Amino acid sequence: MTIGFASGCLFAEKRSVGLTVHVRAVSPEACPALVLNADFRPLSYYPLSIWCWQDAIKAVFLDRVNIVSLYDLTVRSPSFEMRLPSVVSLKTYVKPSRFPAFTRFNVFLRDRFTCQYCGERDELTFDHVVPRSKGGLTSWENVVAACSCCNLKKGDLLPAAARMWPATMPFQPTVHDLHQNGRLFPPNYLHESWMDYLYWDSELEP
């Protein structure tokens, strides 16, 4: 099967010609590239650091990445041929921030998408352990993931009055903490060429 791409694609912009991709029952859109830092660790685990095939090829052309692994899928133009990268590594190390941004999503990720009062994972929101009406701050150290039912039940009460205490007291996580939790929630698509780089630093079983 042969798929023709319009002039908006990468090579067409550079060469003013059409780009043809020869596929074997696989679309290029199904071939994202895992992006590693210069130390060969993923830039992030959740969401997993991946680029679409167009961005991966563009980075190769701009000499920003090394190709680590390839798909069995080739893109061709009249004067160029290249297999699609499945894993790339940055040539320049990007130092990760020590502490992540304080966002609702990152609170959920820190708490592993689990209500800290009952363990449920549905209808998550967040709760102030010390209610704002009693001086509680909206901060890492005072906000936990909570299901709607527990949030409503606790209401405007302190933990002792509500007899509801978080399973894990809230804390400011590091980026490493969130990466470790993110590895517990892999995406639906994991190419076999990615596995050594996603789990290479895991403790080996005896």
BELMO-V722532 format. One record per residue. N is the residue number from 1. SS is DSSP state (a for helix, b for strand, c for the rest). OMEGA is omega as a letter, one per 30 degrees, with the letter a starting at -180 (999 if undefined). BURIAL is + if it has 16 or more other ideal C-beta (glycine too) atoms within 10 Angstrom, else -. Layout:
N&SS&OMEGA&BURIAL ; N&SS&OMEGA&BURIAL
//
This chain:
1&c&l&- ; 2&b&a&- ; 3&b&l&- ; 4&b&l&- ; 5&b&a&+ ; 6&c&a&- ; 7&c&l&- ; 8&c&a&- ; 9&c&a&+ ; 10&a&a&+ ; 11&a&l&+ ; 12&a&l&- ; 13&a&a&- ; 14&a&a&- ; 15&a&a&- ; 16&c&l&- ; 17&c&l&- ; 18&c&l&- ; 19&b&l&+ ; 20&b&l&- ; 21&b&l&+ ; 22&b&a&- ; 23&c&l&- ; 24&c&l&- ; 25&c&l&- ; 26&c&l&- ; 27&c&l&- ; 28&a&l&+ ; 29&a&l&- ; 30&a&a&- ; 31&c&l&+ ; 32&c&l&+ ; 33&b&l&+ ; 34&b&a&+ ; 35&b&l&+ ; 36&b&l&+ ; 37&c&a&+ ; 38&c&l&- ; 39&c&l&- ; 40&c&l&- ; 41&c&l&+ ; 42&b&l&+ ; 43&c&l&- ; 44&c&l&+ ; 45&b&a&+ ; 46&c&f&+ ; 47&c&a&- ; 48&b&a&+ ; 49&c&l&+ ; 50&b&l&+ ; 51&b&l&+ ; 52&c&a&- ; 53&a&l&+ ; 54&a&a&+ ; 55&a&l&- ; 56&a&l&+ ; 57&a&l&+ ; 58&a&l&+ ; 59&a&l&+ ; 60&a&a&+ ; 61&a&a&- ; 62&c&l&- ; 63&c&l&- ; 64&c&a&- ; 65&b&l&+ ; 66&b&l&+ ; 67&b&a&+ ; 68&b&a&+ ; 69&b&a&+ ; 70&b&l&+ ; 71&b&l&+ ; 72&b&a&- ; 73&b&a&+ ; 74&b&l&- ; 75&b&a&+ ; 76&b&l&- ; 77&b&a&+ ; 78&c&a&- ; 79&c&a&- ; 80&b&l&- ; 81&b&a&- ; 82&b&l&+ ; 83&b&a&- ; 84&b&l&+ ; 85&b&l&+ ; 86&b&l&+ ; 87&b&l&+ ; 88&b&l&+ ; 89&b&l&+ ; 90&b&l&+ ; 91&c&l&- ; 92&c&a&- ; 93&c&l&- ; 94&c&a&- ; 95&c&a&- ; 96&c&l&- ; 97&c&l&- ; 98&c&a&- ; 99&b&a&- ; 100&c&l&+ ; 101&c&l&- ; 102&c&a&- ; 103&c&l&- ; 104&a&a&- ; 105&a&a&- ; 106&a&l&+ ; 107&a&l&+ ; 108&a&a&+ ; 109&a&l&+ ; 110&a&a&+ ; 111&c&l&+ ; 112&c&l&- ; 113&c&a&- ; 114&c&l&+ ; 115&c&a&+ ; 116&c&l&+ ; 117&c&a&+ ; 118&c&l&- ; 119&c&l&- ; 120&c&a&- ; 121&c&a&- ; 122&c&l&- ; 123&c&a&- ; 124&b&l&+ ; 125&b&l&- ; 126&b&a&+ ; 127&b&l&+ ; 128&b&a&+ ; 129&c&l&+ ; 130&c&a&- ; 131&c&l&+ ; 132&a&l&- ; 133&a&l&- ; 134&a&l&- ; 135&c&a&- ; 136&c&a&+ ; 137&c&l&- ; 138&c&a&- ; 139&c&l&- ; 140&a&a&+ ; 141&a&a&- ; 142&a&a&+ ; 143&b&l&+ ; 144&b&l&+ ; 145&b&l&+ ; 146&b&l&+ ; 147&b&a&+ ; 148&a&a&- ; 149&a&a&- ; 150&a&l&+ ; 151&a&l&+ ; 152&a&a&- ; 153&a&a&- ; 154&a&l&+ ; 155&c&a&- ; 156&c&a&- ; 157&c&l&- ; 158&c&a&- ; 159&a&a&- ; 160&a&l&- ; 161&a&a&- ; 162&a&a&- ; 163&c&l&- ; 164&c&l&+ ; 165&c&l&- ; 166&c&l&+ ; 167&c&l&- ; 168&c&a&- ; 169&c&a&- ; 170&c&a&+ ; 171&c&l&- ; 172&c&a&- ; 173&c&l&+ ; 174&b&l&- ; 175&a&l&- ; 176&a&l&- ; 177&a&a&+ ; 178&a&l&+ ; 179&a&l&+ ; 180&a&l&- ; 181&a&a&+ ; 182&a&l&+ ; 183&c&l&+ ; 184&c&a&- ; 185&c&a&- ; 186&c&l&- ; 187&c&a&- ; 188&c&a&- ; 189&c&l&- ; 190&c&l&- ; 191&c&a&+ ; 192&a&a&- ; 193&a&a&+ ; 194&a&a&+ ; 195&a&a&- ; 196&a&a&- ; 197&a&l&+ ; 198&a&a&+ ; 199&a&a&- ; 200&c&a&- ; 201&c&l&- ; 202&c&l&- ; 203&c&a&- ; 204&c&l&- ; 205&c&l&- ; 206&c&999&-
//
